């Protein structure tokens, strides 16, 4: 699924193509290295199945 990350009150993933009145999105959790700043292990936080139609 292709989408975008945005930072309004937390990073969220929103699918590029959606139907319906209410747009679906899910918060994104990640891990980061304090030494080098690499961000990895991106994962949808809650109910990723709600993004599918």
MODELLER restraints for C-alpha pairs under 7 A, 6 or more apart:
rsr = mdl.restraints
at = mdl.atoms
rsr.add(forms.Gaussian(group=physical.xy_distance, feature=features.Distance(at['CA:1:A'], at['CA:15:A']), mean=6.73, stdev=0.5))
rsr.add(forms.Gaussian(group=physical.xy_distance, feature=features.Distance(at['CA:2:A'], at['CA:15:A']), mean=6.05, stdev=0.5))
rsr.add(forms.Gaussian(group=physical.xy_distance, feature=features.Distance(at['CA:2:A'], at['CA:16:A']), mean=6.01, stdev=0.5))
rsr.add(forms.Gaussian(group=physical.xy_distance, feature=features.Distance(at['CA:3:A'], at['CA:13:A']), mean=6.41, stdev=0.5))
rsr.add(forms.Gaussian(group=physical.xy_distance, feature=features.Distance(at['CA:3:A'], at['CA:14:A']), mean=5.49, stdev=0.5))
rsr.add(forms.Gaussian(group=physical.xy_distance, feature=features.Distance(at['CA:3:A'], at['CA:15:A']), mean=4.43, stdev=0.5))
rsr.add(forms.Gaussian(group=physical.xy_distance, feature=features.Distance(at['CA:3:A'], at['CA:16:A']), mean=4.67, stdev=0.5))
rsr.add(forms.Gaussian(group=physical.xy_distance, feature=features.Distance(at['CA:4:A'], at['CA:13:A']), mean=5.75, stdev=0.5))
rsr.add(forms.Gaussian(group=physical.xy_distance, feature=features.Distance(at['CA:4:A'], at['CA:14:A']), mean=5.87, stdev=0.5))
rsr.add(forms.Gaussian(group=physical.xy_distance, feature=features.Distance(at['CA:5:A'], at['CA:11:A']), mean=6.11, stdev=0.5))
rsr.add(forms.Gaussian(group=physical.xy_distance, feature=features.Distance(at['CA:5:A'], at['CA:12:A']), mean=5.53, stdev=0.5))
rsr.add(forms.Gaussian(group=physical.xy_distance, feature=features.Distance(at['CA:5:A'], at['CA:13:A']), mean=5.09, stdev=0.5))
rsr.add(forms.Gaussian(group=physical.xy_distance, feature=features.Distance(at['CA:6:A'], at['CA:12:A']), mean=5.69, stdev=0.5))
rsr.add(forms.Gaussian(group=physical.xy_distance, feature=features.Distance(at['CA:10:A'], at['CA:27:A']), mean=6.94, stdev=0.5))
rsr.add(forms.Gaussian(group=physical.xy_distance, feature=features.Distance(at['CA:11:A'], at['CA:27:A']), mean=5.83, stdev=0.5))
rsr.add(forms.Gaussian(group=physical.xy_distance, feature=features.Distance(at['CA:11:A'], at['CA:28:A']), mean=5.68, stdev=0.5))
rsr.add(forms.Gaussian(group=physical.xy_distance, feature=features.Distance(at['CA:12:A'], at['CA:25:A']), mean=6.30, stdev=0.5))
rsr.add(forms.Gaussian(group=physical.xy_distance, feature=features.Distance(at['CA:12:A'], at['CA:26:A']), mean=5.36, stdev=0.5))
rsr.add(forms.Gaussian(group=physical.xy_distance, feature=features.Distance(at['CA:12:A'], at['CA:27:A']), mean=4.18, stdev=0.5))
rsr.add(forms.Gaussian(group=physical.xy_distance, feature=features.Distance(at['CA:12:A'], at['CA:28:A']), mean=5.39, stdev=0.5))
rsr.add(forms.Gaussian(group=physical.xy_distance, feature=features.Distance(at['CA:13:A'], at['CA:25:A']), mean=5.45, stdev=0.5))
rsr.add(forms.Gaussian(group=physical.xy_distance, feature=features.Distance(at['CA:13:A'], at['CA:26:A']), mean=5.37, stdev=0.5))
rsr.add(forms.Gaussian(group=physical.xy_distance, feature=features.Distance(at['CA:13:A'], at['CA:27:A']), mean=6.23, stdev=0.5))
rsr.add(forms.Gaussian(group=physical.xy_distance, feature=features.Distance(at['CA:13:A'], at['CA:28:A']), mean=6.53, stdev=0.5))
rsr.add(forms.Gaussian(group=physical.xy_distance, feature=features.Distance(at['CA:14:A'], at['CA:24:A']), mean=6.34, stdev=0.5))
rsr.add(forms.Gaussian(group=physical.xy_distance, feature=features.Distance(at['CA:14:A'], at['CA:25:A']), mean=4.49, stdev=0.5))
rsr.add(forms.Gaussian(group=physical.xy_distance, feature=features.Distance(at['CA:14:A'], at['CA:26:A']), mean=6.82, stdev=0.5))
rsr.add(forms.Gaussian(group=physical.xy_distance, feature=features.Distance(at['CA:24:A'], at['CA:51:A']), mean=5.92, stdev=0.5))
rsr.add(forms.Gaussian(group=physical.xy_distance, feature=features.Distance(at['CA:25:A'], at['CA:51:A']), mean=6.62, stdev=0.5))
rsr.add(forms.Gaussian(group=physical.xy_distance, feature=features.Distance(at['CA:26:A'], at['CA:44:A']), mean=6.17, stdev=0.5))
rsr.add(forms.Gaussian(group=physical.xy_distance, feature=features.Distance(at['CA:26:A'], at['CA:45:A']), mean=6.73, stdev=0.5))
rsr.add(forms.Gaussian(group=physical.xy_distance, feature=features.Distance(at['CA:26:A'], at['CA:46:A']), mean=6.51, stdev=0.5))
rsr.add(forms.Gaussian(group=physical.xy_distance, feature=features.Distance(at['CA:26:A'], at['CA:48:A']), mean=6.67, stdev=0.5))
rsr.add(forms.Gaussian(group=physical.xy_distance, feature=features.Distance(at['CA:27:A'], at['CA:44:A']), mean=5.88, stdev=0.5))
rsr.add(forms.Gaussian(group=physical.xy_distance, feature=features.Distance(at['CA:27:A'], at['CA:45:A']), mean=5.41, stdev=0.5))
rsr.add(forms.Gaussian(group=physical.xy_distance, feature=features.Distance(at['CA:27:A'], at['CA:46:A']), mean=6.89, stdev=0.5))
rsr.add(forms.Gaussian(group=physical.xy_distance, feature=features.Distance(at['CA:28:A'], at['CA:42:A']), mean=6.60, stdev=0.5))
rsr.add(forms.Gaussian(group=physical.xy_distance, feature=features.Distance(at['CA:28:A'], at['CA:43:A']), mean=5.65, stdev=0.5))
rsr.add(forms.Gaussian(group=physical.xy_distance, feature=features.Distance(at['CA:28:A'], at['CA:44:A']), mean=4.59, stdev=0.5))
rsr.add(forms.Gaussian(group=physical.xy_distance, feature=features.Distance(at['CA:28:A'], at['CA:45:A']), mean=5.40, stdev=0.5))
rsr.add(forms.Gaussian(group=physical.xy_distance, feature=features.Distance(at['CA:29:A'], at['CA:42:A']), mean=5.76, stdev=0.5))
rsr.add(forms.Gaussian(group=physical.xy_distance, feature=features.Distance(at['CA:29:A'], at['CA:43:A']), mean=5.29, stdev=0.5))
rsr.add(forms.Gaussian(group=physical.xy_distance, feature=features.Distance(at['CA:29:A'], at['CA:44:A']), mean=6.12, stdev=0.5))
rsr.add(forms.Gaussian(group=physical.xy_distance, feature=features.Distance(at['CA:29:A'], at['CA:45:A']), mean=5.72, stdev=0.5))
rsr.add(forms.Gaussian(group=physical.xy_distance, feature=features.Distance(at['CA:30:A'], at['CA:39:A']), mean=6.74, stdev=0.5))
rsr.add(forms.Gaussian(group=physical.xy_distance, feature=features.Distance(at['CA:30:A'], at['CA:40:A']), mean=6.04, stdev=0.5))
rsr.add(forms.Gaussian(group=physical.xy_distance, feature=features.Distance(at['CA:30:A'], at['CA:41:A']), mean=5.35, stdev=0.5))
rsr.add(forms.Gaussian(group=physical.xy_distance, feature=features.Distance(at['CA:30:A'], at['CA:42:A']), mean=4.40, stdev=0.5))
rsr.add(forms.Gaussian(group=physical.xy_distance, feature=features.Distance(at['CA:30:A'], at['CA:43:A']), mean=6.23, stdev=0.5))
rsr.add(forms.Gaussian(group=physical.xy_distance, feature=features.Distance(at['CA:31:A'], at['CA:39:A']), mean=5.84, stdev=0.5))
rsr.add(forms.Gaussian(group=physical.xy_distance, feature=features.Distance(at['CA:31:A'], at['CA:40:A']), mean=5.37, stdev=0.5))
rsr.add(forms.Gaussian(group=physical.xy_distance, feature=features.Distance(at['CA:31:A'], at['CA:41:A']), mean=5.70, stdev=0.5))
rsr.add(forms.Gaussian(group=physical.xy_distance, feature=features.Distance(at['CA:32:A'], at['CA:38:A']), mean=5.55, stdev=0.5))
rsr.add(forms.Gaussian(group=physical.xy_distance, feature=features.Distance(at['CA:32:A'], at['CA:39:A']), mean=4.33, stdev=0.5))
rsr.add(forms.Gaussian(group=physical.xy_distance, feature=features.Distance(at['CA:32:A'], at['CA:40:A']), mean=6.03, stdev=0.5))
rsr.add(forms.Gaussian(group=physical.xy_distance, feature=features.Distance(at['CA:33:A'], at['CA:39:A']), mean=6.63, stdev=0.5))
